[in-house]
């Protein structure tokens, strides 16, 4: 079984991959919203261990954003797949809508992962505090929807 540190570092990589994070304070807030409350020192050590760097400045802004080395992406995705999706509770589908229930505070990060899939079976998501509404194309087979969402929520494939 992977450790809490492995899970935390996998979550850090997911957050950096899916959000424009420019400082440790923002990263700490996002971690806390996902149920991980750690010190600034632990975040600094994780950033060093994961070899996270500040990306180049954009042409529109003077702010640099954290970016990941390629190997971190693969290792952490494997750990996340192994651990399952923290915060997932249930999925209900009716017609072209699905509702995912999560633990408090997890809806936004799971919805972000679903959006990042760029699946043709997901037209869009709306995330609240503990609920995600997903809109699918008309007449999408539920089995196909479940399989597509299983890329982000491995528990759906069990």
Rosetta constraint file for C-alpha pairs under 8 A:
AtomPair CA 1 CA 83 HARMONIC 7.86 0.50
AtomPair CA 2 CA 6 HARMONIC 5.96 0.50
AtomPair CA 2 CA 7 HARMONIC 7.00 0.50
AtomPair CA 2 CA 79 HARMONIC 7.04 0.50
AtomPair CA 2 CA 82 HARMONIC 7.79 0.50
AtomPair CA 2 CA 83 HARMONIC 7.12 0.50
AtomPair CA 3 CA 7 HARMONIC 6.37 0.50
AtomPair CA 4 CA 8 HARMONIC 5.98 0.50
AtomPair CA 5 CA 9 HARMONIC 6.03 0.50
AtomPair CA 6 CA 10 HARMONIC 6.05 0.50
AtomPair CA 6 CA 76 HARMONIC 7.78 0.50
AtomPair CA 6 CA 79 HARMONIC 6.95 0.50
AtomPair CA 7 CA 11 HARMONIC 6.13 0.50
AtomPair CA 7 CA 79 HARMONIC 6.86 0.50
AtomPair CA 7 CA 80 HARMONIC 6.80 0.50
AtomPair CA 7 CA 83 HARMONIC 7.42 0.50
AtomPair CA 8 CA 12 HARMONIC 6.20 0.50
AtomPair CA 8 CA 36 HARMONIC 7.32 0.50
AtomPair CA 9 CA 13 HARMONIC 6.27 0.50
AtomPair CA 9 CA 46 HARMONIC 6.60 0.50
AtomPair CA 9 CA 50 HARMONIC 7.64 0.50
AtomPair CA 9 CA 76 HARMONIC 7.22 0.50
AtomPair CA 10 CA 14 HARMONIC 6.25 0.50
AtomPair CA 10 CA 76 HARMONIC 4.54 0.50
AtomPair CA 10 CA 77 HARMONIC 6.87 0.50
AtomPair CA 10 CA 79 HARMONIC 6.61 0.50
AtomPair CA 10 CA 80 HARMONIC 6.21 0.50
AtomPair CA 11 CA 15 HARMONIC 6.08 0.50
AtomPair CA 11 CA 31 HARMONIC 7.73 0.50
AtomPair CA 11 CA 76 HARMONIC 7.97 0.50
AtomPair CA 11 CA 80 HARMONIC 7.79 0.50
AtomPair CA 12 CA 16 HARMONIC 6.15 0.50
AtomPair CA 12 CA 27 HARMONIC 7.70 0.50
AtomPair CA 12 CA 31 HARMONIC 7.36 0.50
AtomPair CA 13 CA 17 HARMONIC 5.93 0.50
AtomPair CA 13 CA 68 HARMONIC 7.11 0.50
AtomPair CA 13 CA 72 HARMONIC 7.47 0.50
AtomPair CA 13 CA 73 HARMONIC 6.89 0.50
AtomPair CA 13 CA 76 HARMONIC 6.86 0.50
AtomPair CA 14 CA 18 HARMONIC 6.11 0.50
AtomPair CA 15 CA 19 HARMONIC 5.75 0.50
AtomPair CA 15 CA 27 HARMONIC 7.81 0.50
AtomPair CA 15 CA 30 HARMONIC 7.54 0.50
AtomPair CA 15 CA 109 HARMONIC 7.71 0.50
AtomPair CA 16 CA 20 HARMONIC 6.67 0.50
AtomPair CA 16 CA 21 HARMONIC 6.22 0.50
AtomPair CA 16 CA 66 HARMONIC 6.39 0.50
AtomPair CA 16 CA 67 HARMONIC 6.53 0.50
AtomPair CA 16 CA 68 HARMONIC 7.48 0.50
AtomPair CA 17 CA 67 HARMONIC 7.18 0.50
AtomPair CA 17 CA 68 HARMONIC 7.39 0.50
AtomPair CA 18 CA 112 HARMONIC 6.77 0.50
AtomPair CA 18 CA 113 HARMONIC 7.27 0.50
AtomPair CA 18 CA 116 HARMONIC 7.17 0.50
AtomPair CA 20 CA 65 HARMONIC 5.84 0.50
AtomPair CA 20 CA 66 HARMONIC 7.28 0.50
AtomPair CA 21 CA 26 HARMONIC 6.39 0.50
AtomPair CA 21 CA 27 HARMONIC 6.46 0.50
AtomPair CA 21 CA 65 HARMONIC 5.33 0.50
AtomPair CA 21 CA 66 HARMONIC 5.85 0.50
AtomPair CA 22 CA 26 HARMONIC 7.17 0.50
AtomPair CA 22 CA 54 HARMONIC 7.65 0.50
AtomPair CA 22 CA 63 HARMONIC 6.74 0.50
AtomPair CA 22 CA 64 HARMONIC 5.81 0.50
AtomPair CA 22 CA 65 HARMONIC 4.35 0.50
AtomPair CA 22 CA 66 HARMONIC 5.99 0.50
AtomPair CA 23 CA 27 HARMONIC 6.53 0.50
AtomPair CA 23 CA 65 HARMONIC 7.59 0.50
AtomPair CA 23 CA 66 HARMONIC 7.73 0.50
AtomPair CA 24 CA 28 HARMONIC 5.95 0.50
AtomPair CA 24 CA 40 HARMONIC 7.28 0.50
AtomPair CA 24 CA 43 HARMONIC 7.14 0.50
AtomPair CA 24 CA 44 HARMONIC 7.82 0.50
AtomPair CA 25 CA 29 HARMONIC 6.36 0.50
AtomPair CA 25 CA 40 HARMONIC 7.96 0.50
AtomPair CA 26 CA 30 HARMONIC 6.32 0.50
AtomPair CA 27 CA 31 HARMONIC 6.13 0.50
AtomPair CA 28 CA 32 HARMONIC 6.12 0.50
AtomPair CA 28 CA 37 HARMONIC 7.58 0.50
AtomPair CA 28 CA 38 HARMONIC 7.40 0.50
AtomPair CA 28 CA 40 HARMONIC 7.44 0.50
AtomPair CA 28 CA 43 HARMONIC 7.49 0.50
AtomPair CA 29 CA 33 HARMONIC 6.19 0.50
AtomPair CA 30 CA 34 HARMONIC 6.41 0.50
AtomPair CA 31 CA 35 HARMONIC 6.47 0.50
AtomPair CA 31 CA 36 HARMONIC 5.06 0.50
AtomPair CA 31 CA 37 HARMONIC 6.66 0.50
AtomPair CA 32 CA 36 HARMONIC 4.76 0.50
AtomPair CA 32 CA 37 HARMONIC 5.01 0.50
AtomPair CA 32 CA 38 HARMONIC 7.86 0.50
AtomPair CA 33 CA 105 HARMONIC 5.62 0.50
AtomPair CA 33 CA 106 HARMONIC 7.13 0.50
AtomPair CA 34 CA 105 HARMONIC 6.07 0.50
AtomPair CA 34 CA 106 HARMONIC 5.60 0.50
AtomPair CA 34 CA 109 HARMONIC 7.47 0.50
AtomPair CA 35 CA 105 HARMONIC 7.53 0.50
AtomPair CA 38 CA 42 HARMONIC 6.38 0.50
AtomPair CA 38 CA 43 HARMONIC 7.19 0.50
AtomPair CA 39 CA 43 HARMONIC 6.52 0.50
AtomPair CA 40 CA 44 HARMONIC 6.22 0.50
AtomPair CA 41 CA 45 HARMONIC 6.28 0.50
AtomPair CA 42 CA 46 HARMONIC 6.13 0.50
AtomPair CA 43 CA 47 HARMONIC 6.12 0.50
AtomPair CA 44 CA 48 HARMONIC 6.32 0.50
AtomPair CA 45 CA 49 HARMONIC 6.12 0.50
AtomPair CA 46 CA 50 HARMONIC 5.95 0.50
AtomPair CA 47 CA 51 HARMONIC 5.96 0.50
AtomPair CA 47 CA 52 HARMONIC 5.22 0.50
AtomPair CA 47 CA 53 HARMONIC 7.87 0.50
AtomPair CA 48 CA 52 HARMONIC 6.48 0.50
AtomPair CA 50 CA 68 HARMONIC 7.63 0.50
AtomPair CA 50 CA 69 HARMONIC 7.96 0.50
AtomPair CA 50 CA 72 HARMONIC 6.40 0.50
AtomPair CA 51 CA 68 HARMONIC 7.00 0.50
AtomPair CA 51 CA 69 HARMONIC 6.69 0.50
AtomPair CA 51 CA 72 HARMONIC 8.00 0.50
AtomPair CA 52 CA 66 HARMONIC 6.40 0.50
AtomPair CA 52 CA 67 HARMONIC 5.72 0.50
AtomPair CA 52 CA 68 HARMONIC 4.99 0.50
AtomPair CA 52 CA 69 HARMONIC 6.68 0.50
AtomPair CA 53 CA 66 HARMONIC 5.43 0.50
AtomPair CA 53 CA 67 HARMONIC 5.43 0.50
AtomPair CA 53 CA 68 HARMONIC 6.64 0.50
AtomPair CA 54 CA 64 HARMONIC 5.63 0.50
AtomPair CA 54 CA 65 HARMONIC 5.13 0.50
AtomPair CA 54 CA 66 HARMONIC 4.28 0.50
AtomPair CA 54 CA 67 HARMONIC 5.89 0.50
AtomPair CA 55 CA 64 HARMONIC 5.46 0.50
AtomPair CA 55 CA 65 HARMONIC 5.03 0.50
AtomPair CA 55 CA 66 HARMONIC 5.51 0.50
AtomPair CA 55 CA 67 HARMONIC 5.47 0.50
AtomPair CA 56 CA 64 HARMONIC 5.80 0.50
AtomPair CA 56 CA 65 HARMONIC 7.31 0.50
AtomPair CA 57 CA 61 HARMONIC 6.56 0.50
AtomPair CA 57 CA 62 HARMONIC 5.63 0.50
AtomPair CA 57 CA 63 HARMONIC 5.79 0.50
AtomPair CA 57 CA 64 HARMONIC 4.81 0.50
AtomPair CA 57 CA 65 HARMONIC 7.53 0.50
AtomPair CA 58 CA 62 HARMONIC 6.69 0.50
AtomPair CA 58 CA 63 HARMONIC 7.27 0.50
AtomPair CA 58 CA 64 HARMONIC 7.33 0.50
AtomPair CA 68 CA 72 HARMONIC 6.40 0.50
AtomPair CA 68 CA 73 HARMONIC 6.88 0.50
AtomPair CA 69 CA 73 HARMONIC 6.97 0.50
AtomPair CA 70 CA 74 HARMONIC 6.97 0.50
AtomPair CA 71 CA 75 HARMONIC 6.37 0.50
AtomPair CA 72 CA 76 HARMONIC 5.97 0.50
AtomPair CA 73 CA 77 HARMONIC 6.09 0.50
AtomPair CA 74 CA 78 HARMONIC 6.31 0.50
AtomPair CA 75 CA 79 HARMONIC 6.45 0.50
AtomPair CA 76 CA 80 HARMONIC 6.11 0.50
AtomPair CA 77 CA 81 HARMONIC 6.13 0.50
AtomPair CA 78 CA 82 HARMONIC 6.21 0.50
AtomPair CA 79 CA 83 HARMONIC 6.18 0.50
AtomPair CA 80 CA 84 HARMONIC 5.94 0.50
AtomPair CA 80 CA 85 HARMONIC 7.04 0.50
AtomPair CA 81 CA 85 HARMONIC 7.59 0.50
AtomPair CA 81 CA 154 HARMONIC 6.52 0.50
AtomPair CA 84 CA 153 HARMONIC 6.68 0.50
AtomPair CA 84 CA 154 HARMONIC 5.80 0.50
AtomPair CA 84 CA 155 HARMONIC 6.41 0.50
AtomPair CA 85 CA 152 HARMONIC 7.39 0.50
AtomPair CA 85 CA 153 HARMONIC 5.52 0.50
AtomPair CA 85 CA 154 HARMONIC 6.93 0.50
AtomPair CA 85 CA 155 HARMONIC 7.38 0.50
AtomPair CA 86 CA 106 HARMONIC 7.83 0.50
AtomPair CA 87 CA 102 HARMONIC 5.19 0.50
AtomPair CA 87 CA 103 HARMONIC 4.79 0.50
AtomPair CA 87 CA 104 HARMONIC 7.68 0.50
AtomPair CA 87 CA 106 HARMONIC 5.53 0.50
AtomPair CA 87 CA 107 HARMONIC 7.87 0.50
AtomPair CA 88 CA 100 HARMONIC 7.63 0.50
AtomPair CA 88 CA 101 HARMONIC 6.61 0.50
AtomPair CA 88 CA 102 HARMONIC 4.57 0.50
AtomPair CA 88 CA 103 HARMONIC 6.46 0.50
AtomPair CA 88 CA 106 HARMONIC 7.67 0.50
AtomPair CA 88 CA 153 HARMONIC 7.61 0.50
AtomPair CA 89 CA 100 HARMONIC 7.37 0.50
AtomPair CA 89 CA 101 HARMONIC 5.37 0.50
AtomPair CA 89 CA 102 HARMONIC 4.92 0.50
AtomPair CA 89 CA 103 HARMONIC 6.64 0.50
AtomPair CA 90 CA 100 HARMONIC 5.62 0.50
AtomPair CA 90 CA 101 HARMONIC 5.15 0.50
AtomPair CA 90 CA 102 HARMONIC 7.01 0.50
AtomPair CA 91 CA 98 HARMONIC 6.89 0.50
AtomPair CA 91 CA 99 HARMONIC 5.76 0.50
AtomPair CA 91 CA 100 HARMONIC 4.52 0.50
AtomPair CA 91 CA 101 HARMONIC 6.48 0.50
AtomPair CA 92 CA 98 HARMONIC 5.56 0.50
AtomPair CA 92 CA 99 HARMONIC 5.24 0.50
AtomPair CA 92 CA 100 HARMONIC 6.51 0.50
AtomPair CA 93 CA 97 HARMONIC 5.80 0.50
AtomPair CA 93 CA 98 HARMONIC 4.15 0.50
AtomPair CA 93 CA 99 HARMONIC 6.35 0.50
AtomPair CA 93 CA 142 HARMONIC 7.19 0.50
AtomPair CA 94 CA 98 HARMONIC 6.24 0.50
AtomPair CA 95 CA 138 HARMONIC 7.40 0.50
AtomPair CA 95 CA 139 HARMONIC 7.19 0.50
AtomPair CA 96 CA 135 HARMONIC 5.94 0.50
AtomPair CA 96 CA 136 HARMONIC 4.82 0.50
AtomPair CA 96 CA 137 HARMONIC 6.09 0.50
AtomPair CA 96 CA 138 HARMONIC 5.42 0.50
AtomPair CA 96 CA 139 HARMONIC 6.74 0.50
AtomPair CA 96 CA 140 HARMONIC 6.84 0.50
AtomPair CA 97 CA 133 HARMONIC 7.00 0.50
AtomPair CA 97 CA 134 HARMONIC 5.64 0.50
AtomPair CA 97 CA 135 HARMONIC 4.83 0.50
AtomPair CA 97 CA 136 HARMONIC 5.96 0.50
AtomPair CA 98 CA 133 HARMONIC 5.88 0.50
AtomPair CA 98 CA 134 HARMONIC 5.01 0.50
AtomPair CA 98 CA 135 HARMONIC 6.62 0.50
AtomPair CA 98 CA 136 HARMONIC 7.77 0.50
AtomPair CA 99 CA 131 HARMONIC 6.85 0.50
AtomPair CA 99 CA 132 HARMONIC 5.60 0.50
AtomPair CA 99 CA 133 HARMONIC 4.81 0.50
AtomPair CA 99 CA 134 HARMONIC 6.30 0.50
AtomPair CA 100 CA 131 HARMONIC 5.69 0.50
AtomPair CA 100 CA 132 HARMONIC 5.03 0.50
AtomPair CA 100 CA 133 HARMONIC 6.66 0.50
AtomPair CA 100 CA 134 HARMONIC 7.98 0.50
AtomPair CA 101 CA 107 HARMONIC 7.61 0.50
AtomPair CA 101 CA 130 HARMONIC 5.93 0.50
AtomPair CA 101 CA 131 HARMONIC 4.74 0.50
AtomPair CA 101 CA 132 HARMONIC 6.59 0.50
AtomPair CA 102 CA 106 HARMONIC 5.91 0.50
AtomPair CA 102 CA 107 HARMONIC 5.81 0.50
AtomPair CA 102 CA 130 HARMONIC 4.86 0.50
AtomPair CA 102 CA 131 HARMONIC 5.96 0.50
AtomPair CA 102 CA 132 HARMONIC 7.95 0.50
AtomPair CA 103 CA 107 HARMONIC 7.59 0.50
AtomPair CA 103 CA 130 HARMONIC 5.70 0.50
AtomPair CA 104 CA 129 HARMONIC 5.98 0.50
AtomPair CA 104 CA 130 HARMONIC 4.81 0.50
AtomPair CA 105 CA 129 HARMONIC 5.13 0.50
AtomPair CA 105 CA 130 HARMONIC 5.80 0.50
AtomPair CA 106 CA 110 HARMONIC 6.40 0.50
AtomPair CA 106 CA 129 HARMONIC 6.96 0.50
AtomPair CA 106 CA 130 HARMONIC 6.21 0.50
AtomPair CA 107 CA 111 HARMONIC 5.98 0.50
AtomPair CA 107 CA 127 HARMONIC 5.60 0.50
AtomPair CA 107 CA 128 HARMONIC 6.17 0.50
AtomPair CA 107 CA 129 HARMONIC 5.78 0.50
AtomPair CA 107 CA 130 HARMONIC 5.03 0.50
AtomPair CA 107 CA 131 HARMONIC 5.62 0.50
AtomPair CA 107 CA 132 HARMONIC 5.88 0.50
AtomPair CA 108 CA 112 HARMONIC 6.08 0.50
AtomPair CA 108 CA 127 HARMONIC 5.35 0.50
AtomPair CA 108 CA 128 HARMONIC 6.80 0.50
AtomPair CA 108 CA 129 HARMONIC 7.14 0.50
AtomPair CA 108 CA 132 HARMONIC 7.78 0.50
AtomPair CA 109 CA 113 HARMONIC 6.37 0.50
AtomPair CA 110 CA 114 HARMONIC 6.31 0.50
AtomPair CA 110 CA 152 HARMONIC 7.70 0.50
AtomPair CA 111 CA 115 HARMONIC 6.14 0.50
AtomPair CA 111 CA 125 HARMONIC 6.36 0.50
AtomPair CA 111 CA 126 HARMONIC 7.38 0.50
AtomPair CA 111 CA 127 HARMONIC 6.23 0.50
AtomPair CA 111 CA 132 HARMONIC 6.58 0.50
AtomPair CA 112 CA 116 HARMONIC 6.16 0.50
AtomPair CA 113 CA 117 HARMONIC 6.61 0.50
AtomPair CA 113 CA 152 HARMONIC 6.41 0.50
AtomPair CA 114 CA 118 HARMONIC 7.58 0.50
AtomPair CA 114 CA 122 HARMONIC 7.99 0.50
AtomPair CA 114 CA 125 HARMONIC 7.88 0.50
AtomPair CA 114 CA 149 HARMONIC 6.98 0.50
AtomPair CA 114 CA 152 HARMONIC 6.35 0.50
AtomPair CA 115 CA 119 HARMONIC 7.81 0.50
AtomPair CA 115 CA 122 HARMONIC 7.63 0.50
AtomPair CA 115 CA 124 HARMONIC 7.03 0.50
AtomPair CA 115 CA 125 HARMONIC 7.03 0.50
AtomPair CA 117 CA 152 HARMONIC 7.98 0.50
AtomPair CA 118 CA 122 HARMONIC 7.33 0.50
AtomPair CA 119 CA 123 HARMONIC 7.99 0.50
AtomPair CA 119 CA 148 HARMONIC 7.19 0.50
AtomPair CA 121 CA 136 HARMONIC 5.45 0.50
AtomPair CA 121 CA 137 HARMONIC 6.26 0.50
AtomPair CA 121 CA 140 HARMONIC 7.11 0.50
AtomPair CA 121 CA 144 HARMONIC 7.96 0.50
AtomPair CA 121 CA 145 HARMONIC 6.39 0.50
AtomPair CA 121 CA 148 HARMONIC 7.32 0.50
AtomPair CA 122 CA 134 HARMONIC 6.77 0.50
AtomPair CA 122 CA 135 HARMONIC 6.07 0.50
AtomPair CA 122 CA 136 HARMONIC 4.96 0.50
AtomPair CA 122 CA 137 HARMONIC 7.21 0.50
AtomPair CA 123 CA 134 HARMONIC 7.49 0.50
AtomPair CA 123 CA 135 HARMONIC 5.43 0.50
AtomPair CA 123 CA 136 HARMONIC 5.35 0.50
AtomPair CA 123 CA 137 HARMONIC 6.61 0.50
AtomPair CA 124 CA 134 HARMONIC 5.88 0.50
AtomPair CA 124 CA 135 HARMONIC 5.47 0.50
AtomPair CA 124 CA 136 HARMONIC 7.47 0.50
AtomPair CA 125 CA 132 HARMONIC 6.65 0.50
AtomPair CA 125 CA 133 HARMONIC 5.56 0.50
AtomPair CA 125 CA 134 HARMONIC 4.51 0.50
AtomPair CA 125 CA 135 HARMONIC 6.40 0.50
AtomPair CA 126 CA 132 HARMONIC 5.65 0.50
AtomPair CA 126 CA 133 HARMONIC 5.14 0.50
AtomPair CA 126 CA 134 HARMONIC 6.61 0.50
AtomPair CA 127 CA 131 HARMONIC 5.98 0.50
AtomPair CA 127 CA 132 HARMONIC 4.42 0.50
AtomPair CA 127 CA 133 HARMONIC 6.44 0.50
AtomPair CA 128 CA 132 HARMONIC 6.21 0.50
AtomPair CA 136 CA 140 HARMONIC 6.76 0.50
AtomPair CA 140 CA 144 HARMONIC 7.11 0.50
AtomPair CA 140 CA 145 HARMONIC 7.00 0.50
AtomPair CA 141 CA 145 HARMONIC 6.43 0.50
AtomPair CA 142 CA 146 HARMONIC 6.08 0.50
AtomPair CA 143 CA 147 HARMONIC 6.17 0.50
AtomPair CA 144 CA 148 HARMONIC 6.12 0.50
AtomPair CA 145 CA 149 HARMONIC 6.13 0.50
AtomPair CA 146 CA 150 HARMONIC 5.98 0.50
AtomPair CA 146 CA 156 HARMONIC 6.42 0.50
AtomPair CA 146 CA 157 HARMONIC 7.45 0.50
AtomPair CA 147 CA 151 HARMONIC 7.12 0.50
AtomPair CA 147 CA 156 HARMONIC 7.39 0.50
AtomPair CA 147 CA 157 HARMONIC 6.61 0.50
AtomPair CA 149 CA 153 HARMONIC 6.00 0.50
AtomPair CA 149 CA 156 HARMONIC 7.38 0.50
AtomPair CA 150 CA 154 HARMONIC 4.76 0.50
AtomPair CA 150 CA 155 HARMONIC 6.92 0.50
AtomPair CA 150 CA 156 HARMONIC 5.22 0.50
AtomPair CA 150 CA 157 HARMONIC 5.62 0.50
AtomPair CA 153 CA 157 HARMONIC 7.93 0.50
AtomPair CA 154 CA 158 HARMONIC 7.22 0.50
